[in-house]
Amino acid sequence: MTWNDEDIADRVRKIMVDVLDLRLSPDEIGRGVSLYSPTIQMDSLNLLQLLVAVEEEFGGRIEDEDVMEADLRTVGDIIELVRAHVRTSRPEATE
């Protein structure tokens, strides 16, 4: 499957809603929303569950070093981590 940047962002938001059991629609999650805000309430277990779901959706494995270097603070940071992962692990998927 081919993923453009907007497809990736939409799918990551959908995965966040499903995995984190958020009571809002994916469209309501802006890139600037803090992962640690009352809206998202990210913790280390949630992050692990989210990354596993992302790996299942997009294929491959996101390396621990990449996660640590990403300095994940906002929804946009997660989206960029996934976008970089998709481009690196499956470059043909973003053409």
N, C-alpha and C positions, 0 to 999 in steps of 0.2 A: 504494500500500500504506500502511496505517496502522501507525505504529511507536509503541508505548508505551515508557516509560523502560526497562523490563526487557528488552523485545525489542532495544532499541538496545544495552544493555549486553551481552546474550548474543551479539549479532551482532559487536560490536567484539571481544570475547574470541575468537570463532571466527576472525575475520579475523587477529587477532594470531598465533594458533597457526599458521595457514596461511602467512602472509607471513613471519613470523620463524622458521618451521620449529621451533617449540617442541616439546619432547618431553613434553608434558603435555596434559591435556584442558582445554577452555575453563573448565570448572567449577572447576578448580584455581587459576585466576588471580583472586586477590582484588583489590578496588579499591585497597587500601593498598599493593600490591606496587610497589616502586620500578622505574621503567623502566630504571634503570641497575644493577639487581641482577644477580647471577649467573643468575637465572632468566630474565630478559627480555633483558638485554645490549643495550639500545637504543643505536644510534648514529645519526648524521645520515642516512646512507643508508637504514637500516631505517625511520626515521621518515618519510622521503619515500615509500618503498614502501608503508608502512602508510597514509599519507594518500591516496595514489593509489587504493589498494584500497577505502578508505572512501568516497571520492568516487564510485567506480564502483558500489558497493553502494547508497549512499543518494542518489546524484544530486547535481548541482551541483558547486560548487568551494568548498573551504575557503580563505579568503583568507590570505595570508602574515601579514598583520597580526594576524589572529585567532590564528594559531598562536603567534606571538611573544608576544602578550599573555596567552596561556593559562598560561604558566609550567609546562610539562608536566614533572611529576616522578613521578607515579604512574599506574597503570592507570586509576584513577578520574578523573584529570585528562583523559586521552584520551577516556574515555567522556563526560565533561561537555562537552568540545569538540565531539564528534560530536552529542550531544544538542542543544546550542545551534545547531549548523549545521542539523540537520534541522528544528528549530522555526523558524529564520529563513528558510531557503531553501524549505521546503515546509510552512507552518503547517497545512495541511489534513491532512498525513500524521500528525499527532500528536493529532488530535481524537478 
